[in-house]
Amino acid sequence: MLTKLGRLALLPFFGILLSSCATMSPEECKVADWGQLGERDGMEGRTLGQLSDRAADCAKVGVSVNTQAYQQGRDLGLRSYCRPDNAVRVGLSGGFYAGVCPPETHAGFLTRYEAARSVWDLRNEVTSLDGRVENLERRLRDVNRGEEKRLADATTDEQRKAVRKAIDDERRDIRNELSENDRRLRRKRDELRSAEFSLSNLRY
């Protein structure tokens, strides 16, 4: 799970991702409503790099960006995006915050986003560990079901002894993994409950 500082360090990287994933066709450039485009980009939490990408696309067909209209629209869109409840929505959906909110809302947004994103991270870790438990239990059942056949395939007492030892070793290793996984799962569930409680105190 990324720390707060770790996520902040990645903000420029995610800003690049957000700004590079959308392009404009020549037809879109010719009929663009730059105010609406700015508002949409603001509501999606996109960085100003998005405007650079749009400008580059449209320059290829000789269309200039109405920067003022775009900026005004983007500012309007950011008012919607930077709401505290949206910070929670973005975090709980596993989205990334690219640091686009103005100074007066950035701190509150980031606090709620970080709390919600921690919940999302922990829920995924718990789900992964639950899946690991199911996989290990399935492996243990397979070992138990296959024991009789593996012993039947052995033709000498020495071979059967070696098979029994191999089976016992497999069972021991799987049970050890199950025990370790169970400890990690309990710890992560405790962390998740704590994170959900902290988030609930921020949301209301």
C-alpha positions in Angstrom: 0.0 0.0 0.0 1.4 3.4 -1.0 2.1 5.9 1.7 0.8 9.5 1.4 4.3 10.7 0.5 4.6 7.9 -2.0 1.4 8.9 -3.8 2.4 12.6 -3.8 5.6 11.6 -5.5 3.7 9.8 -8.2 1.3 12.7 -8.9 3.3 14.0 -11.9 3.4 10.5 -13.3 -0.3 10.0 -13.0 -0.9 13.5 -14.4 1.0 12.4 -17.5 -1.2 9.3 -17.8 -4.4 11.3 -17.4 -3.4 13.9 -19.9 -2.1 11.4 -22.5 -5.1 9.1 -22.8 -7.4 11.4 -24.7 -6.9 12.9 -28.2 -9.1 14.9 -30.5 -9.9 14.1 -34.1 -9.8 16.8 -36.8 -13.6 16.9 -36.9 -13.7 17.4 -33.1 -11.2 20.2 -33.3 -13.2 22.1 -35.8 -16.5 22.0 -33.8 -14.9 22.1 -30.3 -16.7 24.0 -27.5 -13.6 24.7 -25.5 -15.5 25.8 -22.4 -17.4 22.5 -22.3 -14.3 20.6 -22.9 -12.5 22.4 -20.1 -15.5 21.8 -17.8 -15.5 18.1 -18.6 -11.7 17.7 -18.1 -12.1 19.6 -14.8 -14.9 17.3 -13.6 -12.7 14.3 -14.4 -9.7 15.7 -12.4 -7.4 16.0 -15.4 -4.3 18.1 -15.4 -3.5 21.0 -17.7 -1.4 18.6 -19.7 -4.8 17.6 -21.2 -5.1 21.0 -22.7 -1.6 20.7 -24.2 -2.5 17.4 -25.8 -5.7 18.9 -27.2 -3.8 21.9 -28.6 -1.2 19.6 -30.2 -3.9 17.5 -31.9 -5.8 20.6 -33.2 -2.7 22.4 -34.3 -2.2 19.6 -36.9 -5.3 20.8 -38.7 -4.8 24.5 -38.1 -7.2 24.9 -35.3 -6.3 27.0 -32.3 -7.4 26.4 -28.7 -9.5 29.0 -27.0 -7.4 28.9 -23.8 -9.5 31.4 -21.9 -12.7 29.5 -22.5 -11.1 26.2 -21.6 -9.6 27.5 -18.4 -12.9 29.0 -17.3 -14.7 25.8 -18.0 -12.0 23.8 -16.3 -12.2 25.9 -13.2 -16.0 25.3 -13.2 -15.5 21.6 -13.5 -12.9 21.5 -10.7 -15.5 23.0 -8.4 -17.5 19.8 -8.8 -14.5 17.5 -8.8 -12.9 19.0 -5.7 -15.9 18.4 -3.4 -15.1 16.3 -0.3 -17.6 13.6 -1.2 -16.0 13.2 -4.6 -12.6 12.8 -3.0 -14.1 9.8 -1.2 -15.6 8.5 -4.4 -12.3 8.8 -6.3 -10.4 7.0 -3.5 -12.9 4.2 -3.0 -12.9 3.5 -6.8 -9.1 3.2 -6.8 -8.7 6.4 -8.9 -5.7 8.7 -8.7 -5.7 12.3 -7.6 -3.3 14.4 -9.7 -3.2 17.4 -7.3 -5.4 19.5 -9.5 -7.6 21.1 -6.8 -6.9 24.8 -5.9 -5.1 25.6 -2.6 -8.3 26.3 -0.7 -9.7 22.8 -1.3 -6.6 20.7 -2.0 -5.8 19.8 1.6 -9.3 18.7 2.5 -9.6 16.8 -0.7 -6.3 15.0 -0.3 -7.1 14.0 3.3 -10.3 12.4 2.3 -8.9 10.9 -0.9 -6.0 9.3 1.0 -8.3 7.9 3.6 -10.6 6.4 1.0 -7.8 5.1 -1.1 -6.4 3.3 1.9 -9.7 1.6 2.3 -9.7 0.6 -1.3 -6.1 -0.7 -1.1 -6.9 -2.7 2.1 -10.1 -4.2 0.6 -8.0 -5.4 -2.4 -5.4 -6.9 -0.1 -8.1 -8.7 1.9 -9.7 -10.0 -1.2 -6.3 -11.2 -2.5 -5.5 -13.0 0.8 -9.0 -14.6 0.8 -8.2 -15.9 -2.7 -4.9 -17.2 -1.5 -6.7 -19.2 1.3 -9.0 -20.7 -1.2 -6.1 -21.7 -3.5 -4.2 -23.3 -0.6 -7.2 -25.2 0.7 -7.8 -26.5 -2.9 -4.2 -27.6 -3.1 -4.5 -29.4 0.2 -7.7 -31.2 -1.0 -5.9 -32.2 -4.2 -3.0 -33.7 -2.2 -5.4 -35.7 0.0 -7.4 -36.9 -3.0 -4.4 -37.9 -4.9 -2.7 -39.7 -2.1 -4.2 -43.1 -2.7 -3.4 -43.1 -6.4 0.2 -41.9 -5.8 0.7 -44.7 -3.3 -0.9 -47.2 -5.7 1.5 -46.2 -8.4 4.5 -47.0 -6.2 5.7 -50.6 -6.7 8.0 -51.1 -3.7 7.9 -50.4 0.0 10.8 -48.0 -0.5 8.9 -46.1 -3.1 5.7 -46.0 -1.0 7.8 -44.7 1.9 9.2 -41.9 -0.2 5.7 -41.1 -1.6 4.3 -40.8 2.0 7.1 -38.5 3.0 6.6 -36.3 0.0 2.9 -36.1 0.7 3.5 -35.3 4.3 6.0 -32.6 3.3 3.4 -31.1 0.9 0.7 -31.1 3.6 3.1 -29.5 6.1 4.2 -26.8 3.7 0.6 -26.0 2.6 -0.6 -25.8 6.3 2.3 -23.6 7.2 1.4 -21.3 4.3 -2.3 -21.3 5.5 -1.2 -20.4 9.0 0.9 -17.5 7.8 -1.7 -16.3 5.4 -4.3 -16.5 8.1 -2.2 -14.3 10.4 -1.8 -11.7 7.6 -5.5 -11.9 6.8 -6.5 -11.1 10.4 -4.0 -8.2 10.5 -5.3 -6.7 7.3 -8.9 -7.1 8.3 -8.1 -5.2 11.5 -6.3 -2.5 9.5 -9.3 -2.3 7.1 -11.8 -1.9 10.0 -9.6 0.9 11.4 -9.3 2.6 8.0 -13.1 2.4 7.4 -13.7 3.9 10.8 -11.3 6.7 10.1 -12.9 7.4 6.8 -16.4 7.5 8.3 -15.2 10.2 10.7 -14.0 12.3 7.8 -17.0 11.9 5.6 -19.6 13.3 7.9 
